[in-house]
Amino acid sequence: MTRQSLSAILFPILFILAFTLSPGLARSQNFDYNGYSVARVVVLGNQKVAKKAILDKMKIKPGSIFSDVQLDDDLKAIYSLGFFENILMNLTASGRKVEVAVVVVEKPSVASIVIKGNRKIKRKDLLKEITVRTFAILSAEKISESEEKIRTFYHDKGFFSVTVKTKVKPAAKNRVKVIFSIREGRKSYVKKIRFHGNEVFSDWRLRRQLETKTYSFFLTWATDAGILKQEMLGHDVSLLKSYYLSKGYVQARIGKPKISLSDNKKWIYLDFDVHEGDVFSLGDIDISDKELDPEAKKRIIGRLKGKSGEVFSNKNLHDDIEKLDTYYADQGYAFVDINPLSSVDPEKRQVNIKYSIDRGKQFHFGRIEINGNTKTRDKVIRRELRFGEGDLYSASRLKRSRERLTNTEFFSEADIKTKPGDDETMNVDVSVIEGQTGSFSVGLGYSTVDSIIGMASISKKNFLGKGWDMAFHVELSGSRSLYNISLTDPYFLDIPLSAGFSIYNEEVEYDAYDTKQKGFRVTFGKPINEYTSWSMGYRLEAVTIDNVDYYAADYIRDEEGETTTSQIYFSLIRDKRDNYLFPRHGYRLKGTAVLAGGPLGFDNEYYKLILEAHKFFPFKWDSAFHLKGVFGYADGFGGQDLPLYERFYVGGMNSVRGFEYGEAGPEDEYGNVVGGTSELYFNTEWIFPLVKSMGLRGVVFFDAGKAFDDDESIDFDLRQSIGIGIRWKSPMGPLRIEWGYNLSPEDDEKSKVWDFSVGAFY
């Protein structure tokens, strides 16, 4: 009998049986086919599901030996596909062989998906969540899963009273329409977060550790404050546990948070059960490394944060694991395995720690490959790397190389990855994406000092792909004009020595006089070590003071006319910031000494000493605190006074904000700003991201400072201000807009001042 004739006879009968009988086996009564050879296996009734998909699930194949047990397993395996309403297995004898017919009745497919009742959430957002798909086989599991995902999505948006119901309606050709009906309800917010059982730490202290926050009238509209995301609750429990561990409470337990709703469904109450236990100290500290000599072990343990006898802290433990990892990785052990083994002594209330070390193999740097640099020359990238081919592998040098590549500002992205070469080398892939290092900009700006400013500039931080910094800048306003052209090579003659020059012409109109300055500078700089460098330069400048006001002080009148300044300076800099544009941790120290005249000749004779310090502290949300302090002192010599334009002017964007330029310093009897011979000011800032992808950040600040005349003693009775601002890495360069409020304005001073500038942030 042919396969076609068998199908024609059996299919109508078996199709009816598939609807009327339970899924299973149909065969001649009391006939045993076990041990028969399988002649063939046919599949009937499938329309959308491929025959191969069904046969692949079966162990019974043509030529195999038939078994009732195996047939039952095959039936279950086909059902596991989830595509069929019913399945029938029919057996027919053909001599000493058996023919197996698999008759299936397919589930309907999904013709369309309808979502009703969604007013606050868009349909396209819900379709991304649900797992039911059009043209797919209908699945009760997928429907239940989709309902749960819709509910979870609404919960994460604050709709905790949402209900979701599903209907399935028949459509033509064994298809169905799936309808999700939603009742959104009102939005719910976290009203209170309560803790039960905490005695050592207050509710306020514990709430600060959580990512979940309570509703705030001022913040919720702009942030997720008050929105409860259930997947975040598990993380909150971990944060609380980690906080207790960092304070030595190793037996602390945090229960699963309980969620309750107010009667009107608007407010959510979260309750955490806390068991604090006793505080434990750190006991013995040991390192298990058979290759480490006792003296080295003692020295390494002494450098760890965790100290025997102090309160145990899992934060210190993690930091010490990183220190040990870096210590070994800097000796070439790229895959060192550090396993902290802890033992708790409840009686002594101590935690003993033993760091088990498996060094693994020692590696050297192998081949260094550079990718993605379409403009920048390879040598410009290689000179920023703190390692070379054949050097001993070092994790610290890898990290520092990443920082240096980022700080060039030549690349929008810079990454360094390692991969094993042979048994003893680690190859390095340096991947960069060229950033926009050149710009041409024409625009208008505003400054409280210069009013409306017209600007035009051409700059290139990676000129010719050699890393040269070239710029031509023009700035015009009602009170100021500036023309400047400069070029700097950070690796002059391909050695670590920077060399540069600039030519400039600047005219400024002050209230009591005008200045015209034109000249040139040459500069040189060289690193002393990885984070310390020196720079020195020479400036020759001609300055003209004219248009002196009738009411100007006598010493201003005395400086009317043209003078020439010959000046050298020397600076010593130590810079350990992690990022030059937007640092989050590290510091920068700079000391500068300036000498003009004397052995250098020309008209003006004076000296200056300026000390500057920055410190950055990382904080939550990718933000940072910035502390800055500046002290400066200057004086003339050889019978000369300090020139007017070399005095210290405190007040304005770059010193104490909230004041006009130079306003936080000496004035003459007519109220003209005249600057001081010394300065002292401090800035405290909190810098936080607004739109991170755009390089847009906000700042809140407190400033205090003052300039002092030569007849004043330097003290801490400083002028003070507070304010806010925005900083943006714009196409024209780093841009600052800041608003300062003078905390104690004098009669002739404004209480509020806006400042604007384009240039470096620090």
Summary of the structure (lengths in Angstrom):
residues: 762
radius of gyration: 38.3
end to end distance: 91.2
largest distance: 129.6
contacts: 2369
relative contact order: 0.04
helix: 19%
strand: 44%
